[in-house]
């Protein structure tokens, strides 16, 4: 018989929470011959939604520009609902900052490339991300911040 205190980590659902594509300077910008610059920003967010249930989302913002004019801007958020129970508190940050984003991110990569391609552009493939390094960097930055006192 299973003990009720066994650790639980289960994916309940992975879903596209939101996506948008903007081409504010079309059609004129599409006639430009210059190669655009590409800026990619990523973010991870985790929040409790019920007892032992958490939503972890990864957001990507991809903006391409020629000179100062935007060619296209894509924002997409891929999320997952995870059941996480009976884990030590010191492991929760790593689970939600590393393990969960690693599960959600491949879906985000595919959706971003597809959305860009459906907009009439060659797909932009987001690079693989080392969420361990990203998490460690965020933890180091948080520890170097001075404590706020009131």
Secondary structure, DSSP 4 states (H G I P E B T S, - for coil): ---TTS-EEEEEEEEEEEEEEE-TTTTGGGG--SPPEEEEEEEEEEEEEETTEEEEEEEEEEEEEETTEEEEEEEEEEEEEEEEES--HHHHHHIIIIIHHHHHHHHHHHHHHHHHHHTTSPPPPPPP--HHHHHHHHHHHHHHSPPP--
